[in-house]
Amino acid sequence: MPDSFKICLDIGGTKILGAVFDENDKIVHRLKKKTKAGGDSAANVEEVIISVVDELIKDADIKKSQIEAIAAGAPGVIDQQNGIILFSPNLPWRDYDICSPIKKKFGAPFFIGNDVNVGVLGEYKYGAAKGYHNVAGFFVGTGMGGGLILNDTLFTGNKFKAAEYGHMILVPDGPKCGCGQRGCLEALSSKQGMSDYIRTQVARGRETMMAEYVVDGVFKSKALKKALEAKDEVAVEAVNRACHYLAIATGNMINTISPDIIVYGGGVMEACGDTFMKKILAEVDLYSMPSIRSTVELKKAALGDDSLLYGGLAMIKDAGK
């Protein structure tokens, strides 16, 4: 029998990260491709995904017939059972069946789930949360994603809408969030929230090396890391503020769920995680019951950019049981 391979994808509004896994769960080839998917039609996004899979197959020098399955994580509310993207904030998908055309094109099963759910699943199966049974994940990126595993099962809630705790409201009259509410964790602690804070300080005449990075949107995580290393005052304030509200949100999660472990992932944590973890750990005890806090571990995600890829691998393996 010829070797079989699994292809896993991290689909975003501006890039797709893909990897080919062999039978021993090792990545044998990977690809990161910038896209302009966000402004195009759903069909065009589908074409980009197909082109990435085609390129992975070609570059890894394998045959289409050797593909055991394909899996992906993407932003939005996703019917994981049927492969339907109900809504995606950064991609042009509404009630969109992404599963059927991919299966038809490659002749292999296709699985898709919410990106942070899939990322937390990856950390649970292969990363920082391996061996634990109840896991909560905060993924700090342009937005703020959440994922939840309860009693060894990914919890997606009613209509697959669970774990959006990036939108727990911490300051009722706080900054406006992209979701329409005010004072969400995302509006305070994500790259978007920190960028908004930095822009406000620049408008007040304060100098910061972050100014050029937030003119047209959100900063890159590497820029924030450089600013923190240089002890840039505005950058430090933005991070202190972000970590303060992450600590409050973490305390709420500890008191509500009593998980075994809380994992922090995403691009910001990949670049500046040690700084963030130190600040979160310094405050979280103020916002959680001591008797519950004592049994909860807090860790930075271990897989970095590969969290979603390994989560896709986990989806494929779970489907095969």
ZAMARGU-4260 file (C-alpha; in steps of 0.2 Angstrom, whole numbers, plus 5000, padded with zeros to 4 digits):
<rodrens>
0) 5000/5000/5000 | 5007/5017/4995 | 5011/5030/5009 | 4996/5041/5013 | 4997/5059/5018
5) 4986/5072/5026 | 4985/5090/5021 | 4980/5103/5034 | 4977/5122/5032 | 4976/5138/5042
10) 4964/5149/5032 | 4965/5168/5036 | 4959/5184/5027 | 4977/5188/5021 | 4986/5172/5021
15) 4984/5153/5020 | 4997/5142/5029 | 4997/5124/5024 | 5006/5108/5028 | 5008/5090/5022
20) 5008/5077/5036 | 5015/5059/5033 | 5009/5043/5042 | 5020/5047/5057 | 5011/5064/5060
25) 5027/5073/5054 | 5026/5088/5043 | 5036/5084/5027 | 5031/5100/5018 | 5024/5117/5022
30) 5018/5132/5012 | 5013/5150/5018 | 5005/5160/5004 | 4998/5178/5006 | 4981/5180/4998
35) 4969/5194/4994 | 4955/5183/4999 | 4945/5195/5010 | 4939/5206/4996 | 4934/5193/4984
40) 4919/5182/4981 | 4917/5165/4990 | 4921/5156/4974 | 4937/5165/4972 | 4942/5161/4990
45) 4938/5143/4986 | 4950/5144/4971 | 4964/5150/4982 | 4962/5136/4994 | 4962/5123/4979
50) 4977/5131/4972 | 4987/5130/4989 | 4982/5112/4990 | 4988/5109/4972 | 5004/5117/4976
55) 5007/5107/4992 | 5004/5091/4982 | 5016/5096/4968 | 5030/5103/4979 | 5029/5088/4991
60) 5030/5076/4976 | 5015/5066/4981 | 5000/5060/4971 | 4982/5066/4974 | 4977/5048/4977
65) 4989/5047/4992 | 4979/5061/5001 | 4970/5053/5015 | 4960/5068/5020 | 4961/5087/5021
70) 4957/5098/5036 | 4956/5117/5039 | 4953/5130/5052 | 4945/5147/5047 | 4938/5162/5056
75) 4920/5163/5059 | 4905/5152/5064 | 4906/5135/5056 | 4895/5120/5055 | 4909/5108/5058
80) 4898/5093/5056 | 4893/5097/5038 | 4907/5109/5032 | 4896/5124/5031 | 4903/5141/5034
85) 4888/5150/5042 | 4897/5167/5044 | 4915/5173/5043 | 4920/5191/5048 | 4936/5192/5037
90) 4931/5181/5022 | 4916/5183/5010 | 4907/5167/5016 | 4888/5166/5022 | 4880/5149/5023
95) 4893/5143/5011 | 4896/5124/5008 | 4915/5124/5006 | 4916/5105/5009 | 4908/5098/4993
100) 4919/5107/4980 | 4935/5102/4990 | 4930/5084/4991 | 4925/5084/4973 | 4941/5091/4967
105) 4953/5080/4977 | 4943/5065/4980 | 4946/5065/4999 | 4936/5069/5015 | 4937/5087/5020
110) 4935/5094/5037 | 4934/5112/5043 | 4931/5121/5060 | 4933/5138/5068 | 4951/5143/5068
115) 4953/5145/5087 | 4943/5130/5091 | 4955/5120/5079 | 4970/5129/5087 | 4965/5124/5104
120) 4962/5106/5098 | 4979/5106/5091 | 4987/5111/5108 | 4976/5099/5117 | 4981/5084/5106
125) 4999/5088/5103 | 5005/5104/5112 | 5004/5113/5129 | 4988/5105/5134 | 4992/5087/5130
130) 4986/5076/5144 | 4973/5088/5151 | 4954/5085/5150 | 4947/5102/5152 | 4955/5116/5142
135) 4952/5134/5138 | 4961/5144/5126 | 4964/5163/5122 | 4971/5166/5105 | 4978/5184/5104
140) 4979/5190/5086 | 4971/5204/5076 | 4955/5199/5086 | 4953/5188/5101 | 4948/5170/5099
145) 4942/5157/5111 | 4941/5138/5111 | 4935/5126/5124 | 4937/5108/5127 | 4927/5100/5141
150) 4929/5082/5147 | 4940/5078/5132 | 4927/5085/5119 | 4928/5101/5109 | 4913/5111/5115
155) 4905/5121/5101 | 4888/5125/5109 | 4871/5129/5101 | 4873/5131/5083 | 4892/5130/5084
160) 4893/5148/5092 | 4902/5144/5109 | 4918/5150/5116 | 4917/5168/5109 | 4924/5175/5125
165) 4934/5188/5116 | 4917/5197/5117 | 4914/5195/5136 | 4911/5213/5141 | 4923/5220/5154
170) 4920/5239/5153 | 4902/5242/5148 | 4906/5260/5143 | 4923/5255/5135 | 4930/5256/5117
175) 4919/5251/5103 | 4922/5233/5097 | 4920/5227/5079 | 4906/5216/5085 | 4895/5232/5089
180) 4897/5231/5108 | 4908/5241/5119 | 4921/5236/5131 | 4924/5218/5124 | 4940/5209/5129
185) 4944/5210/5110 | 4942/5229/5110 | 4955/5230/5124 | 4967/5216/5122 | 4969/5211/5104
190) 4981/5219/5091 | 4966/5229/5086 | 4963/5235/5103 | 4981/5239/5107 | 4982/5248/5090
195) 4967/5259/5094 | 4975/5263/5110 | 4992/5268/5102 | 4983/5278/5089 | 4974/5288/5103
200) 4990/5292/5112 | 4998/5297/5095 | 4983/5309/5092 | 4987/5317/5109 | 5004/5321/5103
205) 5014/5307/5112 | 5029/5300/5103 | 5031/5281/5100 | 5040/5270/5088 | 5024/5261/5085
210) 5016/5276/5077 | 5021/5271/5059 | 5015/5253/5062 | 4997/5258/5067 | 4993/5271/5053
215) 4984/5260/5041 | 4977/5246/5053 | 4985/5235/5066 | 5004/5233/5070 | 5014/5217/5066
220) 5018/5207/5081 | 5037/5208/5078 | 5035/5227/5078 | 5027/5226/5096 | 5041/5215/5102
225) 5054/5227/5096 | 5045/5242/5105 | 5044/5232/5121 | 5063/5228/5120 | 5066/5246/5118
230) 5055/5250/5133 | 5044/5262/5122 | 5032/5270/5134 | 5016/5269/5124 | 5019/5251/5119
235) 5022/5246/5137 | 5006/5255/5142 | 4996/5246/5128 | 5003/5229/5133 | 5000/5233/5152
240) 4982/5237/5148 | 4979/5222/5137 | 4986/5210/5150 | 4976/5218/5164 | 4960/5214/5155
245) 4967/5197/5150 | 4970/5193/5168 | 4952/5199/5172 | 4945/5188/5158 | 4956/5173/5164
250) 4949/5175/5182 | 4932/5175/5175 | 4936/5159/5165 | 4944/5151/5180 | 4929/5154/5191
255) 4916/5149/5178 | 4924/5133/5170 | 4937/5128/5182 | 4948/5121/5168 | 4963/5110/5171
260) 4973/5122/5160 | 4972/5139/5151 | 4982/5141/5135 | 4987/5157/5127 | 4991/5157/5108
265) 4990/5167/5093 | 5003/5179/5084 | 5005/5191/5098 | 5009/5177/5111 | 5021/5169/5098
270) 5031/5185/5097 | 5028/5192/5115 | 5022/5178/5125 | 5034/5178/5139 | 5031/5196/5143
275) 5012/5194/5142 | 5012/5178/5153 | 5022/5187/5166 | 5010/5201/5167 | 4995/5190/5167
280) 5001/5179/5180 | 5005/5194/5191 | 4987/5199/5191 | 4976/5184/5188 | 4975/5179/5207
285) 4966/5196/5210 | 4951/5190/5199 | 4949/5172/5203 | 4944/5162/5219 | 4960/5155/5227
290) 4952/5138/5229 | 4949/5136/5211 | 4964/5145/5205 | 4975/5133/5214 | 4971/5119/5202
295) 4972/5128/5186 | 4988/5130/5176 | 4992/5144/5164 | 5003/5141/5149 | 5009/5149/5133
300) 5004/5138/5118 | 5018/5127/5112 | 5015/5124/5094 | 5015/5143/5088 | 5009/5145/5070
305) 5007/5126/5069 | 4993/5125/5082 | 4979/5125/5068 | 4989/5113/5057 | 4990/5100/5071
310) 4972/5104/5076 | 4967/5100/5058 | 4977/5084/5060 | 4967/5080/5076 | 4950/5083/5067
315) 4955/5070/5053 | 4961/5057/5066 | 4945/5060/5077 | 4934/5057/5061 | 4943/5041/5058
320) 4939/5033/5075
</rodrens>
